[in-house]
Amino acid sequence: MWFVFLVTFLGGVGAAMLATTCIACGLFYAAELAEENSVAMGKILKWTVRVVIGLHCLLLLDGTLPRWSTLVGTACHMCYGLLLLDYPNIDLASPAAAFSAIALVVDHYVWLNVIADHKLLLPFLNLVGFFLIFLWIVPVGCFVSLSLNDLTLPLGIDAGASPSTTLFKHVWTAITSTFTAPRPSSARHSSHTKHY
């Protein structure tokens, strides 16, 4: 019996590692698409927030789920909408980012309590679908869009500075200039030689 347990445990660990790798690859590919199409990604995210808020309103009208959890979900998505006002410049130090991070945690807490109280009785696959639409799709889109901050131009650049200059480039230039600096020649300059 222990052999079956060990094999199934190792298989489960392997499946979890494979799923994690697939999710990471998917997020990387989504980030690449967002970088290539930042304007379209902004429009998609803003419309996704509106659609999810609309779906929350339909949940309110349906009345099968607690109203407070649906209202909390709507408020959380409004916080995400505030984060997208200055898209693609998502400043992680802004109040909108802080409210969005808090909203993400609160939204998960509320809906997990609804599931724990057996008010949302769905099969596992339907629960994952519910969480994908109502909790994860907008925050994951915002997470994928964080790399767009690196591609936006700063508001003020010194006219003499190159915008592509990085710390690595400065260090590399300093190192290579010490080794390739012209050495003083041992020959005298022509003005210092005596002509007889």
N, C-alpha and C positions, 0 to 999 in steps of 0.2 A: 504494500500500500504506500509506503514511503517513497518508492520509486516513481509511482504515478504522480504523487504530490510534487516531487522534485521536478519532474519533467514538465508538468503543467505550470508550475511556478516559473521555471525558466522560460517557457513559451510565453507566459504572460508578460514577463520582463522584456523579452524580445519584441513582443507586439507593442508594448508601451514605448520602447525606444524607437521603433519604426514609425509609430504614430507621431511622436515628437519630431522626428526628422521630417516627416511629410508636412507637418504644420509649419515648421521653420522654413522649409523650401517654398511653401505656398506664400508665407508672409514676405519672404525675400522677393519673390516674383511680383507680388502685389505692390511692393515698394518700388520696384523697377518700373512697373506700369504707371504708378502715381508720379514718378519723377518725369517720365516721358510726356504725360498728359495731365499736368497739374491743374489746368483750368477745368478740364472735364472732370477730374477727381473732385474738385471743389464743388462743382454743380451736383455731382452724384451724391456727395456727402450731405449737402444742404437739402436736397430732395429726399434723401433717405431719412433725415431727421423729421421732415414734415410727414412723410408716409408713416413712420413709426408712431408719431404723435397722433396721427389719424387713426391708426390701429388701436392705440390706447383708448381713444374716444369711443371706438366701436366696442371695446371691452367694457367700457362704462355703460353703454347702452344695453349690452347683452346682460349684464348683471349677475353672471354666474361666478365671477371672482370678486373678492372684496374690493370695495371702492377705494379704500385708503391705499392699497398696494398699486392700483391702477393710477391714482393721482400722484403717488410718489414716482412711479415710472415716467409719467408725463413731465413732472417737474425736473427729473433727471435729464430727460432728453432736451428740455429747454436750456439746461445748463450746457449741454453739448452744443446746442445752437449758438450760445454766447461764445463758446470757444472758436466757432467757425466764422465769426464776424470779420476777423482780420486774416482769413485764410489766404495764402499758405503760410503766413507768419504765425505759427503757433508758439507763443512764448510760454515756456514751462514755469516761469516765475510770476506769471500774471494771476490775478484773482480768478479769472475765468478757468484757468487750468487747475487751480486748487479746488474750485467748486466742482469741476468736472470729475476730478479724482475722488473727491468725497462722495459725489453723486454715484459714481460707479460702485463704490463699496456699499453705500446705503441701498442702492437698487438691488444688488445681489443679496444683501441681508434680508430685505423685505420679501423678495420672491422666494428665497430659500425657506423663510418662515412660513410662507403660504404653502409650500410643498410639504414642510414638516407637519403642518396642522391638517394635512390631508384635504385641503380645499382645492387643490389642483391635482386631480387624479388622472394622469395620462401615462401611457407606456413610455419607456425610456427614450425611444427614438423621437416621440412627439415632444417630450420634455426638452431634448437637445434642440429640436427645431424651434420651440418656444423661446428658449434662452438665446438662440442665434438671432432670431428676429427682434425680440423685445429687449434684450440686454446687451448682446455682443456686437452686432453689426456696426453700429456707429462708433463705439470706442475702438474697435479694431481698425476701422477706417481712419480714425484720428491717429492711432498709433503708427499705422503704415505711413501716414502723411508727415510724420515728424522729420523724416529725412529731407523734406522739401525746404526746410529752413536753411539748409546748407547751400541750396541753389539760388536763393534770393539774393539780390544785390543789397549791400548795406546802404543806409540812407546817406551817409557822409563818408567819402573816401578822399584822402589826401591826394592832391593832383599828381604829386611826384611818386606816390606809392603804386606799386603794381597790385591789382586786386587778387591776383593768383599767388602772391607771395605768402608762403606759410612759414611757420617756425622751423620746420625741417629744412626748408630751402635756405633760410637765413643761416642756420647752423652749418649746412653743407657748404655754402658760399664762404663762410668764415674759415672752415677747415681747409678747403681747397685753395683759398687765397694765400694761406700761410705756406703751403708747399709750392705754389706756383708763382710766388712773388718774385719779381726780378731781383737778382742778386747784383750787388755793386761789382763792377768789373775792376780788375786789378790794373788795367791800363789807365794812364793819365789822360785827362781831357786835353785836347789840342791847344787850348789857350794856356795851359800850365807848362807846356814844354818850351824849352829855350831853343831859339834858332840861332846858330852861329854862322 
